[in-house]
């Protein structure tokens, strides 16, 4: 196991709250990445949290809309969401399930709640594709809750491993992604501590959605506390040391390889040049998706 005493720790360089907004046909959500405060964190373009037990906040869903040039990652904590697209693919994401969709050269799809009441709670993350993969055929990696490894560590540390591999050797089902993502859903008891390495080539963040955590720094200034509803951008280093600061604490720990490429984006299209974005709008209007 990685020993944080011998390696540089990633400290919190900034924290921010999400912005309340709506998308699709009026779905209420909180935008955490992709807002004026944090436009992107290479390779991550957007992070939304949707959470409501009021049907009026989500029932209209996300009717048909296009994407090109990146990947969408939908992770559900509660509820059901039906996905259909113009390539003939359809399915339902259920509680605890993950869908990693590669939009590639273009797809038109819908994401609609498969429920009329109850709690719908989850996240959508957008991950950029490198220039040489923006024109690949659309594809999916979809896994139910039972296919996601659950790693139980001592002293109240539980990790659901969606992508990447932990220091204990448990690997998530999502594979073959060029940004080499680490996507962990971590639960910590009060005072329990997660020590986990992260690749030096990767940008990383954590998003706390229950309780609070403390993130240890090498700088001798103690923990940076991150409360529920806050995202912490992590600095450079070889790993993290994160402790639970409340009775029940849960967060996403996400890292991905920086692409360091130009980004041109407008709405549902993310390319490398403005002309490529304009071409995407033209292709969509003329039915070439």
N, C-alpha and C positions, 0 to 999 in steps of 0.2 A: 504493500500500500504506500502511496505517496506520503512523504513526511514533510509537512509544511514548515517545520523548523529548519529545514535545509534548503528551502527554495524561496524565491521571491513571491510574496502574496500580492494578489490583485486587490487594490483598494478601490473604494467608491470615489469616482471623480465628479459625479453629479447625480442628483436625484430629481425626479420630476413626477408630477401627477398627470394623469390622462385628461383629455378634453372631452366633455360630453358632446355628442353629435349624433347624427343618424345617417344611415346609408341604405342602399337597396330601395325598397318601397316604403321606407320610413322606420326601419329597425333602429331602436335606441341602443347606443353603444358608447363605449369610452375608447377614444383613440389615444394610444400611448406613444407609439412611433408612427411618424407620418403626419405629425402636427407641427404648427409653427415653432414650437419649442424644441422639437427633435425631429427634423425632417427625415433622417435615415441614420442608420448605424451599419455601414457596409459590412456584410451584404444584406442586412435587414432593412426592408423598405417600409414596413407597416406592422403594427401590432394593435389589434382591437380586442377588447373584452366586451362580450355581450352577456348580460345577467339580469334576468327579470322573471317574475312569476305572474306578471300582468300580460295577458295575451295581446293586448293592444300595442305593447312595446315590440312585439316580434312577429305577430301572426302573418303580416304581409310579406315577410321574407325578402329574398333577393331573386326577383324574376330574371329571365334571360338577360345576360350581359356578357361582353367579350373580355378576353385577356390575351396578352401576348408578351413574351420575353422574360417571364419570371415564374416562380412557383408559389402556390397558395397552400397553406398548412392549416387545417381545421382540426381543433382538438376540443372534444366535448366533455365537460365535467358532469352535466346533467341535461337530459332531454334527448330529442331525436331530430335529425335534419336529413331531408331527402335531397340528393343530388342527381341531376340529369343534364346531359349535354347533347350537342349536335353531332357527336361522333358515335352515338349509339350506346353510351355508357350510362348506367343508372345504379343507384344504391342508396343505402341509408346509413348514416353515421349515428351510432347510439352512444349512450353514456359510457365514458371512458375510452371511446374509440378515436382513431386518428385517420385523417385523409391527407396525404401529401400529393398534391396535383401539380404536374409540370405542364404549364400552359404552352410552352415552346412557341411554335410558329403561329399558333392561334386556335382558340376554342371559344365557343359560346355555351354558357351553362347557366343553370339556376340552382339555388340553394334555398329550399323551402322547409319551414318547420313541419315535422311529421307529428304534430300534436296541436291541440286546440286550447289546452290549459296546462297549468303546472310550470315548474321552473325550467327555463332554457338558459344554460350557462356554459360558456366556452370562450375560445380564443381563435382568432385568425391571424396568422403570421404570413407576411409576404417575404420571400427570399429571392434575391436577384439571381439571374443566370449569367454566366460569362458570355461574352460576345459570340464565341464559337458554338454555343449551345442554344442561342435564342431561336434558332430555326429548326430545332428538333421536333419530331412528332409529339403531340400531346400524350401524356401518360399518367398513371396513377399508382400509388402505393396506399392501400387501404387495409387497416387492421382493427379488429374489435378489441375490447378491453382485455379479453383473455389472452391475446397474443402479445401484450406488452409486458415485458419482464418486470417483476416487483422485487426489488432488492431490499432486504431487511438487514440493517446494520445494528450494532449494539447501541444502547443508550438512546433509543427513540428516534432513529433515523430510518426513514423509508423513502425509497426512490423508485418511481416508475420511469423506466428507460425507454424513451420513444425513438431517439436517434443517437448514434454515437455509442461509445463503450465506456463504462465506468472503470475506476482503478481496481475494482474487484473482478473485472472481466466480463460483466454482464453487458450484452449488446442489445440495442434496440432493433426492432424489425425493419425500420426505414434504413435503406442502404443505397449505395451507388449515387449519392448526391455530390456534385463537384465541390460544393462549399464545405464538405466534411462536417456537417452540423453535429453539435451536441445539444440535445433537447431533453431535459430532465424535469420531471414533476416531483418536487421534494417536500416531504413532510418532516418537521422537526418538533420534538417535544420541548418543553421549557428547559433551557440549558443544554439541550442536546446539540452536538456540533457535527457539521459536515466538513470534511477535508477532502478536496477533490482537485486533481490537476486539470489544467486547460492548455491547449496548444498555444504556443507563443504567436503563431500566425493568425490567431482568431481574435476578432472582437467578441465581447461578451457582455451580457446584461442579466440581471435578475428582476423578476416582477413578482412582488408579494401580493397575494390575493386573500390571505387569511393571516391574522395575527401580526407579528413583527419579527424581524431578525436583526442581528448585529453582524457586520462584516468586518473582520479583523484586518488591520493594516500592518505592514512592516515598519511604518514610520514612527511607531511608539506613541501614537495619539489615541490608542484605544479603538473601540468599535464605532463604526458608522451605523446608526440605527436606521432601518428602512421599514416603514409602516405599511399596512395593507393599503392597496391602491396606488402604491408608488413603484416606479421603476428606477433601478440603480444601474448606471453605466459603470462598468468596471474598467480600471486602467490596465496597463501592461503587467505581465508577471506570469508565473508558471502554475498558479492555482489559486484556490479560494479556501478560506476558513470562515464558515458561516454558522452562527449559533441562534437557536430559538430564543426569542425574547418575550414570549407570551405563553399562554396555556396551550394553544393550538396554532401552529404556524405552518404555512404552506406557500410555496413559491415555484415559479418556473426559473430554471437556470438554463440559459441558451447561449451558445457560442457558435461562430461560423467563420470560415476562412475569408479574409478580406480579398475582394476582387481587384480593387484599385484600378477600376476602369471608369471612363466617363459614363454618366447616367443622364439620360433624357427621358422624362416621364410626363405623361398627361393622362389623368383618369386611369383607365384599366390597362394602359400600355406602358412598358418600361423597356427602353432601348438604349443605344449608345449615342445616337445623334438625333437632332430634332427632325431631320428629314425622314429617318426611319419611323419616328412616331407619326408624322403626317402620312406616311405610306400605310401605316397600320390602320389609321382612320379610314383611308381610301379603300383599302382591302376589305375592311368590315362593311362599309357602305355598299360595296359592289359584290358582297356575298362570297368572298374568297377565303373565308375562315372554315 
